């Protein structure tokens, strides 16, 4: 019988699975992927935002948070990344249910280095197909590269203004920002800057 893998090996494997789930979500907009179980965190820290930060961030990048000081302290401790203002952040972490003015301040890159545009990671309540339940939530239709025709989704716990800001920041491709939406259960939706987002009328 082979010995059980140590906790550290499990953490590495989970991080690799999480990274693959996020890459797939961004490469296939409209496809909801699933993260593995998150590592334990202190009370008051969003476990899924912390998990994604641990997957994506390191000492070479910067991050901002939307008022979540406990989350910022956790991210610094586990990644070594620097906590900065939104205007100079490579990543931003926040709760999608609030209207986040910080999104409008994020870097969108330059024509020489468009890849230096920021990535936003927002927590939401639920990601679902319109066929599951058409009531409530924010309805949207995605189209563009990586999508055969178009994909409809409903999102609970995401403020409409955050997607409107996302669309404005991505009006001059290749400049722009990317976005991940993640639920407490670990469902992930990737929105690259190339995606076109149609919102249902108010």
N, C-alpha and C positions, 0 to 999 in steps of 0.2 A: 504494500500500500504506500502510495506517495504521500509525503507530509502535506498538510494543508498549507496554502500560501499564507504568508505573513500579512499582517494588516497593511503594511507599506505597499506590498505587491498589489493588494486589492485596490488601494487608493490609486495607484498608477494605472491599473486596468480600467477603473471607473473613469478616470480623467481622459484616457484614450477613447473610451466609448462616448463620453460626453462631447469630446472634440469632433468625433466623426458625426454625431447626431447634429451638431451645429453646422458643420460644413455641408451636410446634406440639406439641411433646412435652407441655407442661403443659396445653394446651387439649384434647388428646386422650389422656387417660391410657391406658396400655396400648399406645400406638403408639410404636414405636422409630424415632427419626429419626437422621440421620447428620450429624456435623460435618465441615467441610472439614479439610484437613491443618492441623496446629497449627504455629504459629511455632516457630522453634528456641529451646531453653532450655538453661541450664547443666546439667551433670551433677548428679544428685540432686534435680532439680525435676520433678514430675509434669507432663508436657507438656499433658495434657488438662485437668487442674485449672487450670493456668496459663492455658490458652486460654479456658476459661469465665470465669475471673476477669477477663480482659482484655475480654471481651464485656459482662459485667454490672456490673463495679465502676467507680467513678470517685471523685473527690475528695469527693463528697458523702455517701458511705456508709462503713461500717466493716466489718471482716472479722476472723474468727478462724481459726486453723488448729489441727489436732490434732497438735501436736508437730513440725510440719514447718517449721523455721526457714528453711531455704533457699527453700522455696516462698513463705513470707511476705515475705522480702526481695525476691524477684522480683516479687511482686504489688505491693508498695509502689513499686518502681522503674517499673513499666509503667502503673500506674493512679493513683498518688497517694493511694490509699485508706489509711485508718488501721487499723493492726493493734491489736486490743483483745481483751479476754477474751470468752468465749462469752456471758456474761450480758448483754453490751451490743452484740453483733455483729448487723449486718444480714445477713451471710453467714458461713457456716463451710465450710471446705474440709478434707477428710480422706479417709483410706483406709477404705473400707467393710468390709474384712475384719476389722478390729479392732472390739471393743465400745467405742463412743465415749461416755463419760460426758458429754462436752460437749454432746451433743444435748439432754440433760435440762435444761440451763441456758439454752438459747436463749430469747430473747424470743418470746412468742406474740401480741403486740399487746394492744390494749385494746378494749373495746366501742365506744369513740369512734373509735379508729384501728386497726381490725383488720389493715389492710394493713401495719402496722409489725411484724408477725410476721416472723421470720427465714426465710432460705432456706438449706438445707444442700445442698452439692454433694459427693457421695461417689464415689470411684473404685471400680469393681468389675472383675472379670475378664471376664465374659461375660453377655449378655442373650439369652435364647432362648425359643422357644415350647416347651411341653411335648412337642409332637409330634416335635421335633428329636431329643431325647434326654432321657428321663425319669430318667436316673440322675444322682445327685449334685446339688449346688447346693441352693438354697432355693426351694421351690415356693410360689407365692402366687396368689391370685385377686383381681382388682381389680373393683370395682363402684362405681356412683355416677354423678354428673353427668358427661357427656361420654362415657359408655360405654353402648352400646345395651342390653346385658344384663350380661355379665361377661367378663373377659379373664384367661386363665391365662398365667403366665410362670414360667420358672425362671431364677434368678440365681446365677451362680458368683462367689464372692469377696465376699459380703455377710453380715455377722454378723447372726444372727436378732434379737439384742437391739436393733439399730439400728432395725429396722422396728417392734418392739414399743414402743420409745420414741416413734417417729413417731406411732403410733396413740394413745398416751396423751396426747401433746402436742396432738393434734387432737380430743380428746374433747368440747370445748366450742365448736363452731363458732358464730360466725365466727373465734374465736381459734384460733391454730395456726401451724404452720410448713409450708413447701413443701419439696420435696426433688427433686433431680436425681441420677440415677445415670448414670455415664459410663464406658465401657470404653476401653482403650488404642487400639482401632481407631476410636473416635469415635462409637460407638452411644450414644444418649442416651434415657433413660426419664424422663418427668416424673411426679411424684406430688404433685398439689396437695393442700391441706389438706382438700378436699371428698371425696377418694377414700376408699373403704373397702377395707382390706387384710385379706384372709383368708390366714392362714399354714397350711401343711400341718402336721398333728400331728407332734410330735417322735418 
